[in-house]
């Protein structure tokens, strides 16, 4: 499976306070329409766009769209740490872009997902 992350639409490195799978209600207008790495993944896996708008993290309800179990976890599921690893890497304000992209690529590779960063 291949995941394409468009840098121009990628919401990253701004901390976790306002991070969403798909940002649509930001007080910073240029952030609207941007997604974290998990938002790009959700769309690739078939989750409809309206289900990820302003949602902070993947959830069990996504399983109805056929996402893998690791992606459809709830807060107390044992696989949840994997999702937090993605979110931490995506949102961390101290990481440089090269490391962030390499780490996200590494995390998705563990799920047999190849990542390509474009633009």
MODELLER restraints for C-alpha pairs under 7 A, 6 or more apart:
rsr = mdl.restraints
at = mdl.atoms
rsr.add(forms.Gaussian(group=physical.xy_distance, feature=features.Distance(at['CA:1:A'], at['CA:112:A']), mean=6.71, stdev=0.5))
rsr.add(forms.Gaussian(group=physical.xy_distance, feature=features.Distance(at['CA:1:A'], at['CA:113:A']), mean=4.94, stdev=0.5))
rsr.add(forms.Gaussian(group=physical.xy_distance, feature=features.Distance(at['CA:1:A'], at['CA:114:A']), mean=6.14, stdev=0.5))
rsr.add(forms.Gaussian(group=physical.xy_distance, feature=features.Distance(at['CA:2:A'], at['CA:113:A']), mean=5.53, stdev=0.5))
rsr.add(forms.Gaussian(group=physical.xy_distance, feature=features.Distance(at['CA:2:A'], at['CA:114:A']), mean=4.67, stdev=0.5))
rsr.add(forms.Gaussian(group=physical.xy_distance, feature=features.Distance(at['CA:2:A'], at['CA:115:A']), mean=5.85, stdev=0.5))
rsr.add(forms.Gaussian(group=physical.xy_distance, feature=features.Distance(at['CA:3:A'], at['CA:41:A']), mean=6.57, stdev=0.5))
rsr.add(forms.Gaussian(group=physical.xy_distance, feature=features.Distance(at['CA:3:A'], at['CA:44:A']), mean=6.72, stdev=0.5))
rsr.add(forms.Gaussian(group=physical.xy_distance, feature=features.Distance(at['CA:3:A'], at['CA:113:A']), mean=6.57, stdev=0.5))
rsr.add(forms.Gaussian(group=physical.xy_distance, feature=features.Distance(at['CA:3:A'], at['CA:114:A']), mean=6.00, stdev=0.5))
rsr.add(forms.Gaussian(group=physical.xy_distance, feature=features.Distance(at['CA:3:A'], at['CA:115:A']), mean=4.78, stdev=0.5))
rsr.add(forms.Gaussian(group=physical.xy_distance, feature=features.Distance(at['CA:3:A'], at['CA:116:A']), mean=6.24, stdev=0.5))
rsr.add(forms.Gaussian(group=physical.xy_distance, feature=features.Distance(at['CA:4:A'], at['CA:115:A']), mean=5.86, stdev=0.5))
rsr.add(forms.Gaussian(group=physical.xy_distance, feature=features.Distance(at['CA:4:A'], at['CA:116:A']), mean=4.85, stdev=0.5))
rsr.add(forms.Gaussian(group=physical.xy_distance, feature=features.Distance(at['CA:4:A'], at['CA:117:A']), mean=5.90, stdev=0.5))
rsr.add(forms.Gaussian(group=physical.xy_distance, feature=features.Distance(at['CA:5:A'], at['CA:40:A']), mean=6.42, stdev=0.5))
rsr.add(forms.Gaussian(group=physical.xy_distance, feature=features.Distance(at['CA:5:A'], at['CA:116:A']), mean=6.21, stdev=0.5))
rsr.add(forms.Gaussian(group=physical.xy_distance, feature=features.Distance(at['CA:5:A'], at['CA:117:A']), mean=4.88, stdev=0.5))
rsr.add(forms.Gaussian(group=physical.xy_distance, feature=features.Distance(at['CA:5:A'], at['CA:118:A']), mean=6.29, stdev=0.5))
rsr.add(forms.Gaussian(group=physical.xy_distance, feature=features.Distance(at['CA:6:A'], at['CA:117:A']), mean=5.94, stdev=0.5))
rsr.add(forms.Gaussian(group=physical.xy_distance, feature=features.Distance(at['CA:6:A'], at['CA:118:A']), mean=5.02, stdev=0.5))
rsr.add(forms.Gaussian(group=physical.xy_distance, feature=features.Distance(at['CA:6:A'], at['CA:119:A']), mean=6.08, stdev=0.5))
rsr.add(forms.Gaussian(group=physical.xy_distance, feature=features.Distance(at['CA:7:A'], at['CA:117:A']), mean=6.56, stdev=0.5))
rsr.add(forms.Gaussian(group=physical.xy_distance, feature=features.Distance(at['CA:7:A'], at['CA:118:A']), mean=6.06, stdev=0.5))
rsr.add(forms.Gaussian(group=physical.xy_distance, feature=features.Distance(at['CA:7:A'], at['CA:119:A']), mean=5.77, stdev=0.5))
rsr.add(forms.Gaussian(group=physical.xy_distance, feature=features.Distance(at['CA:8:A'], at['CA:119:A']), mean=6.54, stdev=0.5))
rsr.add(forms.Gaussian(group=physical.xy_distance, feature=features.Distance(at['CA:9:A'], at['CA:33:A']), mean=6.94, stdev=0.5))
rsr.add(forms.Gaussian(group=physical.xy_distance, feature=features.Distance(at['CA:9:A'], at['CA:34:A']), mean=4.54, stdev=0.5))
rsr.add(forms.Gaussian(group=physical.xy_distance, feature=features.Distance(at['CA:9:A'], at['CA:35:A']), mean=6.23, stdev=0.5))
rsr.add(forms.Gaussian(group=physical.xy_distance, feature=features.Distance(at['CA:10:A'], at['CA:34:A']), mean=5.36, stdev=0.5))
rsr.add(forms.Gaussian(group=physical.xy_distance, feature=features.Distance(at['CA:10:A'], at['CA:35:A']), mean=5.09, stdev=0.5))
rsr.add(forms.Gaussian(group=physical.xy_distance, feature=features.Distance(at['CA:10:A'], at['CA:36:A']), mean=5.68, stdev=0.5))
rsr.add(forms.Gaussian(group=physical.xy_distance, feature=features.Distance(at['CA:11:A'], at['CA:34:A']), mean=5.28, stdev=0.5))
rsr.add(forms.Gaussian(group=physical.xy_distance, feature=features.Distance(at['CA:11:A'], at['CA:35:A']), mean=5.04, stdev=0.5))
rsr.add(forms.Gaussian(group=physical.xy_distance, feature=features.Distance(at['CA:11:A'], at['CA:36:A']), mean=4.87, stdev=0.5))
rsr.add(forms.Gaussian(group=physical.xy_distance, feature=features.Distance(at['CA:12:A'], at['CA:36:A']), mean=6.14, stdev=0.5))
rsr.add(forms.Gaussian(group=physical.xy_distance, feature=features.Distance(at['CA:12:A'], at['CA:90:A']), mean=5.23, stdev=0.5))
rsr.add(forms.Gaussian(group=physical.xy_distance, feature=features.Distance(at['CA:12:A'], at['CA:91:A']), mean=5.09, stdev=0.5))
rsr.add(forms.Gaussian(group=physical.xy_distance, feature=features.Distance(at['CA:13:A'], at['CA:90:A']), mean=6.19, stdev=0.5))
rsr.add(forms.Gaussian(group=physical.xy_distance, feature=features.Distance(at['CA:13:A'], at['CA:91:A']), mean=4.51, stdev=0.5))
rsr.add(forms.Gaussian(group=physical.xy_distance, feature=features.Distance(at['CA:13:A'], at['CA:92:A']), mean=5.05, stdev=0.5))
rsr.add(forms.Gaussian(group=physical.xy_distance, feature=features.Distance(at['CA:13:A'], at['CA:93:A']), mean=4.49, stdev=0.5))
rsr.add(forms.Gaussian(group=physical.xy_distance, feature=features.Distance(at['CA:14:A'], at['CA:91:A']), mean=5.65, stdev=0.5))
rsr.add(forms.Gaussian(group=physical.xy_distance, feature=features.Distance(at['CA:14:A'], at['CA:92:A']), mean=6.71, stdev=0.5))
rsr.add(forms.Gaussian(group=physical.xy_distance, feature=features.Distance(at['CA:14:A'], at['CA:93:A']), mean=5.44, stdev=0.5))
rsr.add(forms.Gaussian(group=physical.xy_distance, feature=features.Distance(at['CA:15:A'], at['CA:91:A']), mean=4.69, stdev=0.5))
rsr.add(forms.Gaussian(group=physical.xy_distance, feature=features.Distance(at['CA:15:A'], at['CA:92:A']), mean=5.41, stdev=0.5))
rsr.add(forms.Gaussian(group=physical.xy_distance, feature=features.Distance(at['CA:15:A'], at['CA:93:A']), mean=5.56, stdev=0.5))
rsr.add(forms.Gaussian(group=physical.xy_distance, feature=features.Distance(at['CA:16:A'], at['CA:91:A']), mean=5.48, stdev=0.5))
rsr.add(forms.Gaussian(group=physical.xy_distance, feature=features.Distance(at['CA:19:A'], at['CA:36:A']), mean=6.98, stdev=0.5))
rsr.add(forms.Gaussian(group=physical.xy_distance, feature=features.Distance(at['CA:19:A'], at['CA:56:A']), mean=6.46, stdev=0.5))
rsr.add(forms.Gaussian(group=physical.xy_distance, feature=features.Distance(at['CA:20:A'], at['CA:35:A']), mean=6.63, stdev=0.5))
rsr.add(forms.Gaussian(group=physical.xy_distance, feature=features.Distance(at['CA:20:A'], at['CA:36:A']), mean=6.40, stdev=0.5))
rsr.add(forms.Gaussian(group=physical.xy_distance, feature=features.Distance(at['CA:20:A'], at['CA:54:A']), mean=5.28, stdev=0.5))
rsr.add(forms.Gaussian(group=physical.xy_distance, feature=features.Distance(at['CA:20:A'], at['CA:55:A']), mean=5.34, stdev=0.5))
rsr.add(forms.Gaussian(group=physical.xy_distance, feature=features.Distance(at['CA:20:A'], at['CA:56:A']), mean=4.40, stdev=0.5))
rsr.add(forms.Gaussian(group=physical.xy_distance, feature=features.Distance(at['CA:20:A'], at['CA:57:A']), mean=6.99, stdev=0.5))
rsr.add(forms.Gaussian(group=physical.xy_distance, feature=features.Distance(at['CA:21:A'], at['CA:35:A']), mean=5.19, stdev=0.5))
rsr.add(forms.Gaussian(group=physical.xy_distance, feature=features.Distance(at['CA:21:A'], at['CA:36:A']), mean=5.27, stdev=0.5))
rsr.add(forms.Gaussian(group=physical.xy_distance, feature=features.Distance(at['CA:21:A'], at['CA:38:A']), mean=5.99, stdev=0.5))
rsr.add(forms.Gaussian(group=physical.xy_distance, feature=features.Distance(at['CA:21:A'], at['CA:39:A']), mean=3.99, stdev=0.5))
rsr.add(forms.Gaussian(group=physical.xy_distance, feature=features.Distance(at['CA:21:A'], at['CA:52:A']), mean=5.60, stdev=0.5))
rsr.add(forms.Gaussian(group=physical.xy_distance, feature=features.Distance(at['CA:21:A'], at['CA:53:A']), mean=6.62, stdev=0.5))
rsr.add(forms.Gaussian(group=physical.xy_distance, feature=features.Distance(at['CA:21:A'], at['CA:54:A']), mean=6.48, stdev=0.5))
rsr.add(forms.Gaussian(group=physical.xy_distance, feature=features.Distance(at['CA:21:A'], at['CA:55:A']), mean=5.65, stdev=0.5))
rsr.add(forms.Gaussian(group=physical.xy_distance, feature=features.Distance(at['CA:21:A'], at['CA:56:A']), mean=5.86, stdev=0.5))
rsr.add(forms.Gaussian(group=physical.xy_distance, feature=features.Distance(at['CA:21:A'], at['CA:57:A']), mean=6.50, stdev=0.5))
rsr.add(forms.Gaussian(group=physical.xy_distance, feature=features.Distance(at['CA:22:A'], at['CA:33:A']), mean=6.33, stdev=0.5))
rsr.add(forms.Gaussian(group=physical.xy_distance, feature=features.Distance(at['CA:22:A'], at['CA:34:A']), mean=5.82, stdev=0.5))
rsr.add(forms.Gaussian(group=physical.xy_distance, feature=features.Distance(at['CA:22:A'], at['CA:35:A']), mean=4.41, stdev=0.5))
rsr.add(forms.Gaussian(group=physical.xy_distance, feature=features.Distance(at['CA:22:A'], at['CA:36:A']), mean=6.87, stdev=0.5))
rsr.add(forms.Gaussian(group=physical.xy_distance, feature=features.Distance(at['CA:22:A'], at['CA:39:A']), mean=5.87, stdev=0.5))
rsr.add(forms.Gaussian(group=physical.xy_distance, feature=features.Distance(at['CA:22:A'], at['CA:52:A']), mean=5.72, stdev=0.5))
rsr.add(forms.Gaussian(group=physical.xy_distance, feature=features.Distance(at['CA:22:A'], at['CA:53:A']), mean=4.77, stdev=0.5))
rsr.add(forms.Gaussian(group=physical.xy_distance, feature=features.Distance(at['CA:22:A'], at['CA:54:A']), mean=5.56, stdev=0.5))
rsr.add(forms.Gaussian(group=physical.xy_distance, feature=features.Distance(at['CA:22:A'], at['CA:55:A']), mean=6.92, stdev=0.5))
rsr.add(forms.Gaussian(group=physical.xy_distance, feature=features.Distance(at['CA:23:A'], at['CA:31:A']), mean=6.65, stdev=0.5))
rsr.add(forms.Gaussian(group=physical.xy_distance, feature=features.Distance(at['CA:23:A'], at['CA:32:A']), mean=5.08, stdev=0.5))
rsr.add(forms.Gaussian(group=physical.xy_distance, feature=features.Distance(at['CA:23:A'], at['CA:33:A']), mean=5.47, stdev=0.5))
rsr.add(forms.Gaussian(group=physical.xy_distance, feature=features.Distance(at['CA:23:A'], at['CA:34:A']), mean=5.52, stdev=0.5))
rsr.add(forms.Gaussian(group=physical.xy_distance, feature=features.Distance(at['CA:23:A'], at['CA:35:A']), mean=6.14, stdev=0.5))
rsr.add(forms.Gaussian(group=physical.xy_distance, feature=features.Distance(at['CA:23:A'], at['CA:53:A']), mean=6.20, stdev=0.5))
rsr.add(forms.Gaussian(group=physical.xy_distance, feature=features.Distance(at['CA:23:A'], at['CA:54:A']), mean=5.28, stdev=0.5))
rsr.add(forms.Gaussian(group=physical.xy_distance, feature=features.Distance(at['CA:24:A'], at['CA:32:A']), mean=4.60, stdev=0.5))
rsr.add(forms.Gaussian(group=physical.xy_distance, feature=features.Distance(at['CA:24:A'], at['CA:33:A']), mean=5.65, stdev=0.5))
rsr.add(forms.Gaussian(group=physical.xy_distance, feature=features.Distance(at['CA:24:A'], at['CA:53:A']), mean=6.32, stdev=0.5))
rsr.add(forms.Gaussian(group=physical.xy_distance, feature=features.Distance(at['CA:24:A'], at['CA:54:A']), mean=6.17, stdev=0.5))
rsr.add(forms.Gaussian(group=physical.xy_distance, feature=features.Distance(at['CA:25:A'], at['CA:32:A']), mean=6.44, stdev=0.5))
rsr.add(forms.Gaussian(group=physical.xy_distance, feature=features.Distance(at['CA:26:A'], at['CA:32:A']), mean=5.86, stdev=0.5))
rsr.add(forms.Gaussian(group=physical.xy_distance, feature=features.Distance(at['CA:36:A'], at['CA:90:A']), mean=6.63, stdev=0.5))
rsr.add(forms.Gaussian(group=physical.xy_distance, feature=features.Distance(at['CA:37:A'], at['CA:90:A']), mean=6.57, stdev=0.5))
rsr.add(forms.Gaussian(group=physical.xy_distance, feature=features.Distance(at['CA:39:A'], at['CA:52:A']), mean=6.88, stdev=0.5))
rsr.add(forms.Gaussian(group=physical.xy_distance, feature=features.Distance(at['CA:43:A'], at['CA:49:A']), mean=6.64, stdev=0.5))
rsr.add(forms.Gaussian(group=physical.xy_distance, feature=features.Distance(at['CA:45:A'], at['CA:67:A']), mean=5.80, stdev=0.5))
rsr.add(forms.Gaussian(group=physical.xy_distance, feature=features.Distance(at['CA:46:A'], at['CA:65:A']), mean=6.25, stdev=0.5))
rsr.add(forms.Gaussian(group=physical.xy_distance, feature=features.Distance(at['CA:47:A'], at['CA:62:A']), mean=6.59, stdev=0.5))
rsr.add(forms.Gaussian(group=physical.xy_distance, feature=features.Distance(at['CA:47:A'], at['CA:65:A']), mean=5.87, stdev=0.5))
rsr.add(forms.Gaussian(group=physical.xy_distance, feature=features.Distance(at['CA:58:A'], at['CA:71:A']), mean=6.31, stdev=0.5))
rsr.add(forms.Gaussian(group=physical.xy_distance, feature=features.Distance(at['CA:58:A'], at['CA:72:A']), mean=6.01, stdev=0.5))
rsr.add(forms.Gaussian(group=physical.xy_distance, feature=features.Distance(at['CA:58:A'], at['CA:73:A']), mean=6.73, stdev=0.5))
rsr.add(forms.Gaussian(group=physical.xy_distance, feature=features.Distance(at['CA:59:A'], at['CA:72:A']), mean=4.92, stdev=0.5))
rsr.add(forms.Gaussian(group=physical.xy_distance, feature=features.Distance(at['CA:59:A'], at['CA:73:A']), mean=5.11, stdev=0.5))
rsr.add(forms.Gaussian(group=physical.xy_distance, feature=features.Distance(at['CA:59:A'], at['CA:74:A']), mean=5.29, stdev=0.5))
rsr.add(forms.Gaussian(group=physical.xy_distance, feature=features.Distance(at['CA:60:A'], at['CA:72:A']), mean=4.20, stdev=0.5))
rsr.add(forms.Gaussian(group=physical.xy_distance, feature=features.Distance(at['CA:60:A'], at['CA:73:A']), mean=4.79, stdev=0.5))
rsr.add(forms.Gaussian(group=physical.xy_distance, feature=features.Distance(at['CA:60:A'], at['CA:74:A']), mean=5.52, stdev=0.5))
rsr.add(forms.Gaussian(group=physical.xy_distance, feature=features.Distance(at['CA:61:A'], at['CA:72:A']), mean=6.75, stdev=0.5))
rsr.add(forms.Gaussian(group=physical.xy_distance, feature=features.Distance(at['CA:62:A'], at['CA:72:A']), mean=5.39, stdev=0.5))
rsr.add(forms.Gaussian(group=physical.xy_distance, feature=features.Distance(at['CA:63:A'], at['CA:69:A']), mean=6.91, stdev=0.5))
rsr.add(forms.Gaussian(group=physical.xy_distance, feature=features.Distance(at['CA:63:A'], at['CA:72:A']), mean=5.35, stdev=0.5))
rsr.add(forms.Gaussian(group=physical.xy_distance, feature=features.Distance(at['CA:70:A'], at['CA:79:A']), mean=6.02, stdev=0.5))
rsr.add(forms.Gaussian(group=physical.xy_distance, feature=features.Distance(at['CA:73:A'], at['CA:79:A']), mean=6.86, stdev=0.5))
rsr.add(forms.Gaussian(group=physical.xy_distance, feature=features.Distance(at['CA:73:A'], at['CA:80:A']), mean=6.02, stdev=0.5))
rsr.add(forms.Gaussian(group=physical.xy_distance, feature=features.Distance(at['CA:74:A'], at['CA:80:A']), mean=6.82, stdev=0.5))
rsr.add(forms.Gaussian(group=physical.xy_distance, feature=features.Distance(at['CA:86:A'], at['CA:104:A']), mean=6.61, stdev=0.5))
rsr.add(forms.Gaussian(group=physical.xy_distance, feature=features.Distance(at['CA:86:A'], at['CA:107:A']), mean=7.00, stdev=0.5))
rsr.add(forms.Gaussian(group=physical.xy_distance, feature=features.Distance(at['CA:89:A'], at['CA:100:A']), mean=6.14, stdev=0.5))
rsr.add(forms.Gaussian(group=physical.xy_distance, feature=features.Distance(at['CA:89:A'], at['CA:104:A']), mean=6.86, stdev=0.5))
rsr.add(forms.Gaussian(group=physical.xy_distance, feature=features.Distance(at['CA:90:A'], at['CA:100:A']), mean=6.82, stdev=0.5))
rsr.add(forms.Gaussian(group=physical.xy_distance, feature=features.Distance(at['CA:105:A'], at['CA:115:A']), mean=5.59, stdev=0.5))
rsr.add(forms.Gaussian(group=physical.xy_distance, feature=features.Distance(at['CA:108:A'], at['CA:114:A']), mean=6.69, stdev=0.5))
